Amino acid sequence: MKKIVFQILLLGVVIFTQSCEDYLTEEPITDFYTEQIFSTEDAVESAVTGMYIQFAGYEYHGANWHNIMMPMSGKFYSTQNANVDATSLNCTPSNINLTRLWQGMYATINTCNVVIDNMQDSPLSNRDTALGQAYLLRGITYFDLVRLFGGVPIKTSPATADNLHTPRASKEEVYEVVISDLTLAKGLLPDIGQYNASRPAKYVANAYLAKVYMQLAGQDGGNPAYWQNAYDEAIQVYGQYALVSNYEALFDIDNENTSEAMFELQYTLEGGRRSSDLIRLYNPNGIFQNLNTFGRIRPNKEVFDQHANQYPGDPRLETTFYYGSYMRYNNQGVLVNQNIYPTTVNGNNGFAAIKKFTDPSYNGTTTKRNYFKLRYADVLLMLAEIENELNGPGNAYSYVNEVLARARTMADGTQAAEPADWSAMSQEEFRHRIMRERQYELLGEGHVWFDTRRRGYEWFLDEVIETHNNFPNLGNVDVIYPISIKNMLMPIPSTETNSNQAISDADQNPGY
C-alpha cells in the first residue's frame, strides 16, 4: 500500500512542478489509487507519512532550504559555486537552489491538498489528525513562502490541468490562508501524548500562529495590535514542553525527539535516497574518514565574534561551532589538525563552521540526524519578545532567563558564568538583545533569514548590511553587501514567471 501512496503523491508533485500535462492522461488511474489510499486508517497514515517526506525532502528542508536561505540571510557564507550570487546578496531569479526550493514548497502544498481534499468527508477515525497535520504543514509552508517572496500563487486544491496557471496573490491574501490553516490545525490536532510522539501536537499550531502575529506586528507598516494576538497564542504553549538539561544534550544524536522538540523533522539511514544534506553542508571536510563533507555553509565571521564577545565562555559556543581548530582526516586517512577561524582569517577556512549537525553513522548518502523545525526554547524567546513589546521588560526577563539558565548548564551539571541572567534593561535595549539572543540560541536552525527581516528594512540594514560591511576581519573571500531594499524578499524564480501563464515578469519582486 505504501508504494501506491508514494506513487499518487509523487504523481501530484510531478504534475505540479513540471507543469507537464501529459501526466494528466493518467487521471483515471490516479482516481483509483486515491480511493485505495484513503479507504483505511492505515492507508491514510501512509499518505500522511508521504506528506511529511515531501516536507522534509531534499527539495525543501533536506537541502535547498539551507542552500539558499542561509547565505541569503546575510549571516552566512556559502562556498558553493551555484551560490555566488546568493552569498553576495545579489541572488538571481535563475539560482538553482532558489528554483528547487520553490518547487519543493509547492510540491509539499500539493500533497497537503491531496490529503485535505480526500479527508474532508471521511468517516475514518483518524480523519481529524490527518486533516490537522495537512492544514499545519500547508499553513507553515505558505508562511515560509510569504515571508520569503511576499505574495505568491495560492493553491488550495490538488493540481489539475485547470489550475496549473495561477496568478500571484497579494501578501495579505496569503496571510489569510496561513491564519486559516493554522487555526484549523490547532482545532484538529491532538494533545501531547495522544498520537505519534514524533508528530506535532496542537501547540505547534499555536506557536506558529504566534509567529505569524509577531511578523504582522513588527514588519514595516505592521500593526502593533498584533502583539496581543501573538501573546494569546504563545502563552497556550508555555509549560507544555520542557527544556532539556543542557545545550550539548539537545544536539546529541541519540537524544532526539526530546521534551523540548515541538516539531522535529525525522530522517533515517534507510532507503538509500539522499533526503537530507545536513551533514554534507555544515560539517567541514575531513570530519568523517572516507566520506565527503563540504562545509559549504558557514557563519560569517562577525556572527561568531558577536557570540564569543557577548558571552565569553558560553557553553553553547562549543556545541554550536567548530572554531580555532579541529581534527580532520587527510588524504592518507591520518588525523591532522586543521586551523579554522579565528586562527585562520583568509580563505575558505577563515570561517567557523556549524557543529550542531553531526552524525557518526553518516554513510555519505543518508543520515539519521533529525532537524528542528520548532523547539520550546524558541517559544520562550518569543514570549520574552512579545511581553517586552506589550509591557516592557519587567515580566519578560523570566522567559529569556529560563533559556539562559539552561545555556549556562554544562554536561556534567556545573554552571558557567555566562550567559548571565538579564536585568535592568530599557525596552529598546531588551528589543535589540532578544533578537541577538535568538541568533545565539537558534543559529543554523532556519530562523535567521526571517529574524533579520521581520523588524523592517532599517533593522536589516543596521543588523546585517552595515554590521557585516564594517567588520574589521573581512578576508579575501568575503564580500561587501549591497545596500538595497530588494533583499527584504527573494526573487520569484524565473521558471515560475516563464512557465506560469498567469504570471509575467511584471510580477517579479522589486529590484530583480
C-alpha positions in Angstrom: 0.0 0.0 0.0 2.9 2.4 0.8 4.1 2.0 -2.8 0.7 3.1 -4.1 0.6 6.1 -1.7 4.0 7.3 -2.9 3.0 6.9 -6.5 0.0 9.1 -6.2 1.7 11.7 -4.1 4.7 11.8 -6.3 2.5 11.9 -9.4 0.9 15.1 -7.9 4.4 16.5 -7.4 5.4 15.8 -11.0 2.2 17.3 -12.4 2.7 20.5 -10.4 6.4 21.1 -10.5 6.9 20.2 -14.2 3.6 21.6 -15.5 3.5 18.5 -17.7 0.0 17.9 -18.9 1.0 14.5 -20.4 0.7 13.1 -16.9 -2.9 14.2 -16.7 -3.8 11.4 -19.1 -3.3 9.1 -16.1 -6.2 10.7 -14.2 -8.5 7.6 -14.1 -5.6 5.6 -12.6 -5.0 8.4 -10.1 -8.6 8.4 -9.1 -8.5 4.7 -8.5 -5.3 5.0 -6.4 -6.9 7.8 -4.4 -9.8 5.6 -3.5 -7.5 2.9 -2.2 -5.2 5.4 -0.3 -7.9 7.0 1.7 -10.1 3.9 2.3 -8.5 2.7 5.5 -6.9 4.2 8.6 -3.5 2.5 7.9 -3.5 3.8 4.3 -4.3 7.3 5.5 -1.4 7.2 7.9 0.8 6.2 5.0 -0.5 9.1 3.0 0.3 11.4 5.9 3.8 10.0 6.1 4.2 10.7 2.4 3.3 14.3 3.2 6.0 14.6 5.8 8.5 13.0 3.5 7.8 15.8 1.0 8.0 18.5 3.6 11.3 17.1 4.9 12.6 16.2 1.5 15.7 17.2 -0.4 14.0 20.0 -2.4 12.6 21.6 0.7 14.1 21.2 4.2 16.6 18.5 3.2 18.9 20.7 1.1 17.6 23.7 -0.8 16.2 25.4 2.3 19.8 25.5 3.7 21.5 26.2 0.4 19.6 29.4 -0.4 18.2 30.6 2.9 21.5 30.7 4.9 23.7 32.7 2.5 20.8 35.0 1.6 20.3 35.7 5.3 23.4 37.9 5.3 24.6 36.0 8.3 26.2 33.0 6.5 28.7 32.4 3.7 28.5 29.7 1.1 31.4 28.2 -0.8 29.1 26.6 -3.4 29.7 27.9 -7.0 26.0 27.9 -7.7 25.5 30.3 -4.8 28.0 33.1 -5.6 25.1 35.4 -6.3 23.2 34.5 -3.1 26.3 34.8 -0.9 26.8 38.4 -2.2 23.1 39.2 -1.7 22.6 39.6 -5.4 20.5 36.4 -5.9 19.3 36.0 -9.4 15.8 34.5 -10.3 17.6 31.6 -12.1 19.5 30.5 -9.0 19.2 26.7 -9.0 18.7 26.4 -5.2 16.0 29.1 -5.2 14.2 27.3 -8.1 14.3 23.9 -6.4 13.1 25.3 -3.1 10.1 27.0 -4.7 9.3 23.7 -6.5 9.7 21.7 -3.3 7.5 24.0 -1.3 4.7 23.9 -3.8 5.1 20.1 -4.2 4.5 20.0 -0.4 1.4 22.1 -0.7 0.1 19.8 -3.4 0.5 16.7 -1.2 -1.3 18.5 1.6 -4.1 19.5 -0.8 -4.5 15.8 -1.8 -4.9 14.8 1.8 -7.3 17.7 2.6 -9.4 17.1 -0.5 -9.8 13.4 0.3 -10.3 13.5 4.1 -12.9 16.3 4.4 -15.8 14.0 4.4 -14.1 10.8 5.5 -15.8 8.6 8.1 -12.5 7.2 9.3 -11.4 7.5 12.9 -8.2 9.3 12.0 -9.8 12.0 9.9 -9.1 14.8 12.3 -5.5 14.0 12.9 -4.8 13.6 9.2 -6.6 16.9 8.4 -4.9 18.7 11.2 -1.4 17.7 10.0 -2.2 18.6 6.4 -3.5 22.1 7.4 -0.5 22.5 9.7 2.1 21.7 7.0 0.3 23.7 4.4 0.0 26.7 6.7 3.7 26.5 7.7 4.7 26.2 4.0 2.7 29.2 2.9 4.1 31.1 5.9 7.6 30.3 4.7 6.6 31.3 1.2 5.0 34.7 2.1 8.0 35.7 4.3 10.5 34.8 1.6 8.7 36.0 -1.5 5.8 38.2 -0.4 2.6 37.5 -2.4 2.6 34.1 -4.1 0.1 31.9 -6.1 -2.4 30.3 -3.8 -3.3 26.7 -4.5 -5.7 25.0 -2.1 -6.8 22.1 -4.3 -4.9 19.2 -5.9 -3.1 20.1 -9.2 -5.1 19.6 -12.3 -5.0 20.9 -15.9 -7.4 23.7 -14.8 -5.4 25.2 -12.0 -1.8 24.8 -13.2 -1.6 28.5 -14.1 -2.4 30.6 -11.0 -1.9 34.3 -10.6 0.2 35.8 -7.8 -2.0 36.7 -4.8 -1.3 39.6 -2.5 0.7 39.2 0.7 -2.5 39.9 2.7 -4.4 37.1 0.9 -1.6 34.6 1.6 -1.6 35.5 5.3 -5.4 34.9 5.3 -4.7 31.3 4.1 -1.9 30.9 6.7 -4.0 32.0 9.6 -7.0 30.0 8.5 -4.9 26.8 8.0 -3.1 27.1 11.4 -6.4 27.9 13.2 -8.0 24.8 11.7 -4.9 22.8 12.6 -4.9 23.7 16.3 -8.6 22.6 16.5 -7.9 19.3 14.8 -4.5 18.2 16.1 -4.3 16.0 19.2 -2.8 17.0 22.6 0.7 15.9 23.5 1.0 12.1 24.1 -2.3 11.3 22.3 -0.7 10.5 18.9 2.6 9.6 17.3 5.3 11.1 19.5 7.4 12.3 16.5 4.5 14.2 15.0 3.4 17.8 16.0 0.7 18.3 18.7 -1.8 21.1 18.6 0.5 23.5 20.4 2.7 23.7 17.4 -0.1 25.4 15.6 -0.4 27.9 18.5 3.3 28.6 18.3 3.2 29.2 14.6 0.2 31.5 14.9 2.2 33.5 17.4 5.0 33.7 14.9 2.5 34.9 12.2 1.2 37.7 14.5 4.7 38.7 15.5 5.6 39.1 11.9 2.5 41.2 11.2 3.2 43.3 14.3 6.8 44.0 13.7 7.3 44.3 9.9 7.4 47.6 8.0 3.9 49.0 8.1 2.9 46.4 10.7 0.1 46.7 13.2 1.3 46.7 16.9 -2.1 45.4 18.0 -1.0 42.0 16.7 1.4 41.7 19.7 -1.6 40.8 21.8 -2.7 38.2 19.4 0.8 36.8 19.4 0.8 36.6 23.2 -2.6 34.9 23.3 -1.3 32.1 21.1 2.2 31.7 22.6 1.0 31.6 26.2 -1.0 28.5 25.4 2.3 26.7 24.7 4.0 27.8 28.0 4.7 24.9 30.3 3.5 22.3 27.8 7.1 21.4 26.9 10.4 21.4 28.9 14.0 22.4 28.1 16.4 19.6 28.2 19.0 19.7 30.9 21.9 21.2 28.9 22.6 22.5 25.4 25.0 19.8 24.5 22.4 17.1 25.2 20.0 18.9 22.9 22.1 18.0 19.9 23.1 14.5 20.9 22.0 12.4 18.0 21.0 9.6 20.4 18.8 12.1 22.3 16.3 13.2 19.6 12.6 13.8 20.0 13.0 15.2 23.5 10.7 17.1 25.7 11.9 20.3 24.0 11.3 19.1 20.4 8.0 20.5 19.4 8.4 19.7 15.7 11.4 17.7 14.6 11.8 16.5 11.0 12.6 12.8 11.0 15.4 11.3 8.9 16.7 7.8 8.6 19.7 5.8 7.2 17.3 3.5 5.4 16.1 3.9 1.9 19.3 4.7 0.1 17.9 8.0 -1.3 19.6 11.2 -0.2 16.9 13.3 1.5 18.9 15.4 3.9 22.2 17.2 3.2 22.7 18.5 6.8 25.9 16.5 7.3 27.5 17.4 4.0 26.5 21.1 4.0 27.6 22.1 7.5 30.4 19.8 8.6 33.8 20.8 7.3 35.8 18.5 5.1 37.6 15.6 6.7 35.4 15.2 9.8 34.5 11.7 8.8 37.1 9.3 7.3 36.4 8.5 3.6 33.1 10.3 3.5 32.5 13.6 1.7 31.5 16.6 3.8 31.8 20.0 2.2 31.3 22.6 5.0 29.8 24.7 2.3 27.6 26.8 4.6 29.4 28.6 7.3 28.5 31.5 9.7 30.0 34.9 8.8 33.0 36.0 10.9 31.0 38.7 12.7 28.4 36.1 13.7 31.0 34.0 15.6 32.6 37.1 17.1 29.2 38.6 18.3 28.5 35.4 20.3 32.0 35.0 21.7 32.4 38.6 22.7 28.9 38.9 24.2 29.2 35.7 26.3 32.9 34.6 26.7 32.8 31.0 28.0 29.2 30.4 27.0 28.9 26.5 26.8 26.8 26.9 23.7 29.9 28.1 21.7 31.4 24.6 21.9 28.2 22.9 20.7 27.4 25.4 18.0 30.7 26.0 16.3 33.9 24.3 15.0 36.3 27.1 15.6 40.0 27.7 16.3 40.9 24.3 15.1 39.5 20.8 14.6 40.9 17.3 13.9 40.4 16.1 10.3 41.4 13.2 8.2 43.9 14.0 5.4 44.2 12.1 2.1 46.1 9.3 3.8 43.4 8.8 6.4 45.6 10.3 9.2 44.1 12.7 11.7 45.7 16.1 11.4 45.0 19.5 13.0 43.1 21.9 10.8 43.1 25.6 11.7 39.8 27.4 11.3 38.5 30.9 12.1 39.6 32.9 14.1 43.0 31.3 13.9 42.8 31.4 10.1 41.3 34.7 8.8 41.5 34.3 5.0 40.4 31.6 2.6 37.5 29.2 3.0 38.8 28.1 6.3 38.7 31.6 7.5 35.2 30.9 8.8 34.0 28.9 11.7 31.6 26.0 10.9 28.3 24.8 12.4 28.8 21.9 14.7 25.2 21.1 15.7 24.6 18.7 13.0 26.9 15.7 13.3 26.2 12.0 12.7 28.9 9.3 13.3 26.7 6.9 11.4 26.5 9.1 8.3 27.2 6.9 5.2 27.9 9.5 2.6 24.3 9.4 1.3 21.8 9.2 4.2 21.7 10.3 7.8 19.6 9.7 10.8 20.2 13.2 12.1 16.9 15.0 12.6 16.3 18.7 12.1 14.4 21.1 14.4 11.7 23.0 12.8 10.5 24.3 16.2 11.6 23.8 19.7 10.5 25.1 23.1 13.4 27.5 23.6 12.2 29.4 20.6 8.8 29.8 22.1 10.3 31.1 25.4 12.3 33.7 23.5 9.2 34.6 21.5 7.3 35.2 24.8 10.1 37.3 26.1 10.0 39.5 23.0 6.2 39.7 23.0 6.0 40.6 26.7 8.6 43.3 26.2 6.6 44.9 23.4 3.4 44.8 25.3 4.5 45.8 28.8 8.3 46.4 28.8 11.0 44.1 30.2 9.7 43.7 33.7 7.9 40.4 33.2 9.9 39.5 30.1 13.1 38.6 31.9 11.7 35.4 33.3 11.2 33.8 29.9 14.6 34.6 28.5 16.3 33.8 31.8 14.9 30.2 31.6 16.8 29.8 28.3 20.0 31.4 29.7 19.9 29.2 32.8 19.9 26.1 30.6 22.6 27.6 28.4 24.9 28.0 31.5 24.5 24.4 32.5 27.4 22.2 31.4 27.1 18.5 30.5 28.4 17.5 34.0 25.9 19.7 35.7 28.3 22.5 36.7 27.4 26.1 35.9 29.3 28.5 33.7 29.4 32.2 34.5 28.0 33.2 31.1 25.4 33.9 29.8 24.3 35.7 32.9 20.6 36.4 33.7 19.2 39.6 32.2 18.1 42.6 34.3 17.9 46.4 34.4 17.3 47.0 30.6 15.3 49.5 28.8 12.6 48.3 26.5 14.7 49.3 23.5 17.8 47.6 24.8 15.8 44.4 25.5 14.4 44.6 21.9 17.9 44.6 20.4 19.3 42.0 22.8 16.4 39.5 22.3 17.0 39.4 18.6 20.7 38.7 19.1 19.8 36.1 21.7 17.7 34.3 19.1 20.9 34.1 17.0 23.0 32.7 19.8 20.4 30.1 20.8 19.0 29.0 17.4 21.8 29.6 14.9 21.7 27.2 12.0 18.1 26.1 12.7 16.4 28.0 9.9 15.3 31.2 11.7 18.0 33.7 10.8 16.7 34.9 7.5 13.3 35.6 9.0 14.6 37.2 12.2 16.9 39.6 10.3 13.9 40.9 8.3 10.8 40.8 10.3 11.7 44.1 12.2 11.8 46.0 8.9 14.4 47.4 6.5 16.2 49.8 8.8 16.7 46.9 11.3 18.0 44.7 8.5 20.3 47.5 7.2 21.8 48.0 10.6 21.9 44.4 11.9 23.1 42.8 8.6 24.4 45.1 6.0 26.3 47.7 8.0 27.4 45.3 10.7 28.9 43.0 8.1 30.5 45.6 5.8 32.2 47.4 8.8 33.5 44.2 10.3 37.3 44.5 10.7 38.3 40.9 9.8 36.9 40.7 6.3 39.3 38.4 4.4 40.0 37.7 0.8 36.8 35.6 0.2 34.4 38.0 2.0 32.1 40.2 0.0 30.7 43.7 0.6 26.9 43.5 0.8 24.9 45.9 -1.4 22.7 48.5 0.3 19.4 47.5 -1.3 15.8 47.1 -0.1 15.3 44.3 -2.6 17.0 41.9 -0.2 14.0 42.1 2.1 12.5 39.5 -0.3 13.8 36.8 -2.6 13.2 36.9 -6.3 10.3 34.8 -7.8 12.1 32.0 -9.7 12.4 32.6 -13.5 11.0 29.1 -14.0 7.7 30.3 -12.5 7.5 33.6 -14.4 8.3 31.7 -17.6 6.0 28.7 -17.3 3.1 30.1 -15.3 0.9 31.8 -17.9 -0.9 33.8 -15.1 2.4 35.4 -14.0 4.7 37.7 -16.0 8.0 39.5 -15.5 5.9 42.4 -14.2 5.0 40.3 -11.2 8.7 40.0 -10.2 9.7 41.4 -6.8 11.3 45.0 -7.0 15.0 45.1 -7.8 15.1 41.8 -9.6 
